[in-house]
Amino acid sequence: MRRITLWILSTLAAVVLLFSYRTSLGAATPPTTTTAATGAGGTGNTGTASTGPTTGETGTTTSGKTYQGSVASTRWGDVQVSITVADGKITAVSVPVYPNSNGKDKQINARALPILTRETISAQSADIDTVSGATVTSDGYIESLQAALDAAHVG
């Protein structure tokens, strides 16, 4: 009887370990960090801070003026949002700084940042929902976005 009980517990432990093992999903695709009003994809992200001002107007393009939000510090890393405004409307959003120091951060942000940028353009304000599973990044994103909107006097 003892031998059967030991065998069952060993088998059960092995099955639990097998099911809890996470396999690699391959290299995480870098998030699309620029979204234009037409829905065109962006160019990716370097994950480094810019050399320009941390908040305010950073340039003028043919499609409008670009404003950077402040760098929002989160427990997983810094987040900074940059918006392009034309005729009082947000036409593009990019995230030049976001947590990407490990595979989990890259995986989470590859999914979350395109959702957040799409919601920003749709809402035309910082009144957007956080992304489930990326709450910390979402909160930093919204904080930086609000700073960019304040600099642009939009929303």
N, C-alpha and C positions, 0 to 999 in steps of 0.2 A: 504493500500500500504506500509506503514511504517513497519507493522508487517511482511509482506512477505519479505521485504528487509532485515530486522533484522534476520529473520529465515534463509534465504539463506546465509548471511554472517556468521552466527554462524555455520551452517552446513559445509560450505567451510572451516572455521577455524578448525573445528574438524577433517575433512578429511585430511587437511594438517598436523596437529599434529600427526594423526595416521600413515601416511605414512613416517613421518620424525623420528618416534620412532625406535631406534636401539635395536634389541633384542640381547641377549647374544648368542654367537656362541659356548659357552662352553669354557673349558680351552684350551688355545692355546697349540698346540703341540710344544715342544721345537725343535728348528731347528737342523737339522743334520749338525754338524759343521766340521766333518772330511770327506773328500772325497778322496779315493785312486784312483789311475789311472785306476783301474779296475771298478770303480763306486760303490764300497761297501760303505754302510752308516757308519756313525760315532756313537759316544757314547753320544751325547748331549753336554750340556754346563752348566757350573756353573755360568758363568757371572761374575766371580771375576778375579782380576789381579793375575798373576803368581808371585811367589816369586823369580824367576830367573832374569837374566838381561833383560832390556827392549828392547834391540836391539842386534842382533848378533846370533852367534851359541849357541844353548842351549843344544845340546846333539847329540848323535849318536845312531841310531837304526840299526837293521839288514837291513832295506830297505833304509838307507841313513842318512844324517845329517839333523837335525832340526834347523831352524833359525826363530827367532821371530822378527817381525817388531816393530817399536816404537809404543807407545800408541798414537793414533790420537784422539784428543779431538774434539768432534762435539757438536752442540747445544743440542742434545738429549742424549749425553753420550759418553763415551770413546769406541774406537774400536781398537782391536789389532789382527793381523793376524800372524799365525805361519805356516811355510811351511817346508815340508820335501823334500830334494833334493838328488837324486841318479843319478850318471853318468851325471850330468849337467842338469837333467830334474826334474821338479816339480812332485813329485809322490803323495803328499798328502797336503791338506790345512786344517787348523783348525782355529777357531775363539774363542780363550779363553775369550776374553773380548768384549762385545757388549752391546748396550742399552737394558735393560730388566726390567726397574723399574716399568712398568705398563703394563696392558693388551694390549694396542695399540702397544707398542714397541715389545712385545712378538709376537703379531700377524704379524706385518710387517716383523720382522726378521725371523720368522719361514718360511716365503715365500722367502725372499730376500737372506739370507745367503747360502742356498743350490745352488741357481742360481749363485751367485758370485763365490763360490768355484768351481763349475763345469766349469764356464767360465775361471777361472784362470788356471785350469789344461789343458783345451782345447787350450788356447792362449799361455801358457807357458811364460806369461809376465803380466805386470800390464795394458796392453793395452786392457781393457775390458770395456764394456758398463755399465753404472749405471742401477740399477733396478728401473723401474717406480714405484713411490709411496714410494721408500726407497732411495731417492737421497742423503740425509744427511748421512745415514749409508754407502751407496755405496761409497761416496767420502772419508769418513774416512777409509773404508776398502781398497780402492785403495792406499791411502797415506801410511797406515801401510804395505800393501803388497809390495809397492815399496821399503820401508826401509828393509824389509826382503830379497827381491831380491838383493838389493845392498850389504847386509851383506853376502849373498850366492854367489855373483858375477855371477848371472844368469840374463838373459833377459836384 
